[in-house]
């Protein structure tokens, strides 16, 4: 079965440098937010650290470092949305791995530690695994028309994920580790990226049609609502993960799990790999396992949160 190679137009190619700049802002924003959360968490009693509470969230809004990080992350989101408008999801998403490399280097400098071999090897697994996964996806998948039925399936799955995450958090949050918050945030942001791409394409189509709405365009509003809910809960998980783990570990989880979820939705639900050769499925599984293995290895080889020495902002 022949490969379906992705050929980028000049406009789509412009999405690549935009996504790279967005990744840089993501890395710097993560570092600043992590510092702000660390300062707030350091002033919190140990028994109150089962997830950030309202008082801590209000305190975060008063930390200059956290506000700067939020601004940088906001710019990163704007650039990511712009790149999604210009280029396919499978081309843009893997570029987020650049943020992992930058964050690891910056965090090592801030914490006055060196990236040892196990950490570098773990980062290589993360970047290499996700790079292989999305590269093969870009080579063997094709964009297909999105039917309302498929979009409804995506929204139903998201609804189940949101309800499950909320219930599990409500009853078991005291037993959660950093990895839970990272995996949860990665899954939720995978849906955010997918729904953002859907909304961008649908709004673009509506504009091209002279704002003449079709019967199924009401789903665009539902998508936007689901996107906002997933982004809010995912953002909360990210902030809580910062309170118990280094920023490079958090970014690793997001840049690995986020695209894995997004591309998997495209393959399983949207049928974008219906023409892909059988061997591609095996590569997807192996590459995804390598990337996830890298995240867990990175969680074992990073300095504890208390060694970062928060000062200033």
Secondary structure as UniProt FT lines:
FT   HELIX           10..42
FT   HELIX           46..48
FT   HELIX           54..60
FT   TURN            61..62
FT   HELIX           64..86
FT   HELIX           89..92
FT   HELIX           93..96
FT   HELIX           97..110
FT   TURN            111..112
FT   HELIX           117..140
FT   HELIX           148..172
FT   HELIX           173..175
FT   HELIX           178..208
FT   TURN            209..211
FT   HELIX           215..217
FT   HELIX           218..242
FT   TURN            243..244
FT   HELIX           247..268
FT   TURN            272..275
FT   HELIX           278..300
FT   HELIX           305..308
//
